[in-house]
Amino acid sequence: MYAIVEIAGQQFKAEAGMRLYVHRLEAERGAVVEFEKVLLVDADGKVKVGEPTVKGAKVVCEVLSHLKGDKVIVFKKKRRKGYHKKNGHRQCLTEIKINEVVA
């Protein structure tokens, strides 16, 4: 059984026992979080598609840790003009574990 769920503006495929890295959530480490924006549920080949969400479906998760992603270098340059700009960015992430998918 799996579900397509919207978490912090992004869509993820969620199955029980799975670990995901999502944008930083406002939840403490070890907290249990429920997401109710379930867009699709597949239970043993029976697919329910929401309009826009599936009623009564939710995904129960546990927050494992807060961390930062890998550094991404942003380099801008205009040739023959002497212009170059280097900048870096590290995205703040939250690691969650999917405990169960309720359909």
C-alpha positions in Angstrom: 0.0 0.0 0.0 1.3 3.4 -0.9 0.1 7.0 -1.2 1.0 10.2 -3.0 1.1 12.9 -0.3 1.8 16.6 -0.5 4.4 17.7 2.2 5.6 21.3 2.4 4.5 22.0 -1.2 6.1 18.9 -2.8 4.6 15.6 -3.7 6.2 12.3 -2.3 5.4 8.6 -2.7 4.9 7.3 0.9 5.0 3.7 2.0 5.1 2.3 5.6 8.7 2.1 6.9 10.1 4.5 4.2 12.4 7.5 5.1 12.1 10.8 3.3 14.0 14.1 3.3 11.5 17.0 3.1 11.8 20.8 3.5 12.3 21.9 7.1 9.1 21.2 9.2 8.2 23.1 12.3 8.1 20.1 14.5 10.4 18.8 17.3 12.6 15.8 16.9 10.7 12.6 17.8 7.3 14.3 17.3 4.5 12.5 15.4 3.2 14.4 12.4 0.1 13.7 10.3 -0.3 14.8 6.7 -3.9 14.9 5.4 -3.2 16.2 1.8 -3.3 12.7 0.3 -3.7 12.9 -3.5 -3.7 9.2 -4.4 -4.0 5.9 -2.5 -3.1 2.5 -3.9 -4.3 -0.4 -1.7 -3.5 -3.8 -3.3 -4.2 -2.6 -6.8 -7.3 -0.6 -6.0 -6.5 3.0 -6.8 -8.4 6.0 -5.2 -7.7 9.3 -6.8 -8.6 12.4 -4.8 -10.6 15.4 -6.1 -8.3 17.1 -5.1 -7.6 15.0 -2.0 -8.8 11.6 -0.8 -11.3 12.0 2.0 -10.4 10.3 5.3 -6.8 9.4 4.2 -3.7 10.5 6.0 -0.1 9.6 6.4 1.4 9.3 9.9 5.1 10.2 10.2 7.7 10.5 12.9 10.4 13.3 12.8 13.8 11.7 13.0 16.2 14.7 12.6 16.8 18.1 11.2 19.8 18.6 9.0 21.2 20.5 6.0 21.6 19.2 2.5 24.7 19.2 0.3 26.2 22.6 -0.7 25.1 23.8 -4.1 27.4 26.4 -5.8 25.8 29.1 -7.8 28.3 30.8 -10.2 27.2 33.6 -12.5 29.5 35.0 -15.2 29.3 37.3 -18.1 32.1 36.7 -20.5 34.5 39.4 -21.5 32.9 41.8 -19.0 34.9 41.0 -15.9 31.8 40.0 -14.0 31.6 36.9 -11.9 29.7 36.1 -8.8 30.0 33.0 -6.6 27.4 32.0 -4.1 26.6 28.9 -2.1 23.4 27.4 -0.6 22.6 24.6 1.7 18.9 23.6 2.0 17.5 23.0 5.5 15.9 19.5 5.5 13.9 17.3 7.9 14.3 13.5 7.9 11.0 11.7 8.5 10.0 8.1 8.8 6.6 7.0 7.5 4.9 4.9 10.2 1.6 4.1 8.4 -0.7 5.1 5.6 -4.4 5.3 6.6 -6.8 5.0 3.7 
